[in-house]
């Protein structure tokens, strides 16, 4: 770096974390904060955001105070830092009084490099008086996007963090996040009083992740096919919208012979802690979770992130899929998406609390997510454009690049569907969802069609050119484009202000043609046998009581020191066919040697004079083979 502060930061990087040089914008950010400047840093998952405040906290005089919403992970983060030789502590509601007092005394005596606090604790007068009695070197606001009221992960307690500038104006602050649009970034700056802060915005591109979105067709079976054909034995995360869906999906995967665990807010804290610990330390485990899981989880070898339900926003989708492939190796972001998702999300917005402005924000978030799902162009290109990165080339690695979808003129089909809805409305009977108008268009004389006399409508039987599945795709895409909407608790279809333009021929409609359905995989012999015997899930969730704090530090040691993995070399990875078995379950020789070194280190068997040292180098080797550069 050239300056005394810069040299000190580089020395900490080598001594504690085991790296010879910084990567990306780390050096610039760290030098700026070490010199006392405020910063807002937007860096993708896995790029080493934590070093941007951990190293300045060790260089500057005093203790770096980290504001984090991740109470469940604070113990893990502190344990891992302590193993690296960093003096760290935390204060949150999980501690007993004696533990809390011990950390407080250590802070006041100047014995801590880093102190982790939850935002709700910082807002208390007792916590603020404590900070007044010690020396604070910097404030780091982790997951800073949580301050955005219209964002995907709003935390009300973050709104009180403006007190940092008001009460300690001379202490530098750094706000870091992996997910923020230009609007969210502006809200972070405004609400945290960081108007004078220097902003650092890295690329949001994660080129090693392959983005794929499929029409829903028995989604659990689709997921099973993905895991069996492309990710046998791999660790991954499956996101579901509801707790019930989490439990059912975890049981389904276990019944098929996979090891899967549930995670959601309805589980007791001990079970959540045990399941999280197992996921961090065990290979090949699938975590099925609501969005309550994942923020702050730093498991490098997650090979896939799957969504069985539509995310509410592109920001949420980006952050959740970013938990895959942190080691820089190829990973899959897979989403099953269907008509029911659109209906459900629209209905949830209509039923949401808040004023009209709030609902409009939610609609805008959903519309952007639907546009990503329905695009016929490069998904990565569209997602980067959403975050303000325009002018990028098609990636050649997402599903639409590898298998470009065809598009077709759907104006006549849209007119037929909309006209059917108009005629149903004129009858003055009940409103319907998608099933009834589709049956009418296909000329199906179902009991429901006949009972209402809908076989006498002029549109009865005029839609035979499309299959039922194709008509459902028409409805889905009309909903996604705002040419159709849903109303009421039952998600019935209704016209919008734009529907008339289509019916009058003033607005052409183009649809994306869905790929043909792929046969679902057969049930495993194990699952069939379990069902025949009246048994339940096979084995995957049956191991209890194997979590706990004793394994957390070992599970996370390498992750804290690791700087991130999205280096330019991954752009040269061979592009993958989404149907091909990538064969990534075997580790290369360098990785195996590194794992052996990690086990020796954790067992206290590192030989004196080991060229990787006894701190960061031996630990980081667990995820960085000798032949691979962390750059």
FENMO-V205968 format. One record per run of one state. SS is the DSSP state (H for helix, E for strand, C for the rest). FROM is the first residue (numbers start at 1). TO is the last residue. Records with the same first field share a line. If there is no record, write none. Layout:
SS=FROM-TO + FROM-TO
This chain:
C=1-3 + 18-25 + 35-38 + 43-50 + 60-62 + 68-70 + 84-87 + 92-96 + 109-113 + 118-118 + 123-124 + 133-135 + 142-143 + 148-155 + 168-171 + 178-181 + 192-197 + 202-208 + 216-218 + 230-234 + 240-242 + 256-259 + 264-268 + 282-285 + 290-301 + 308-313 + 322-330 + 338-338 + 352-355 + 375-378 + 387-398 + 403-406 + 410-410 + 427-433 + 443-446 + 452-453 + 457-467 + 481-483 + 488-491 + 496-498 + 504-509 + 513-524 + 533-548 + 562-567 + 573-588 + 603-615 + 621-631
H=4-17 + 26-34 + 51-59 + 71-83 + 97-108 + 119-122 + 125-132 + 144-147 + 156-167 + 182-191 + 219-229 + 243-255 + 269-281 + 314-321 + 339-351 + 356-374 + 379-386 + 399-402 + 411-426 + 434-442 + 447-451 + 454-456 + 468-480 + 499-503 + 525-532 + 549-561 + 568-572 + 589-602 + 616-620
E=39-42 + 63-67 + 88-91 + 114-117 + 136-141 + 172-177 + 198-201 + 209-215 + 235-239 + 260-263 + 286-289 + 302-307 + 331-337 + 407-409 + 484-487 + 492-495 + 510-512
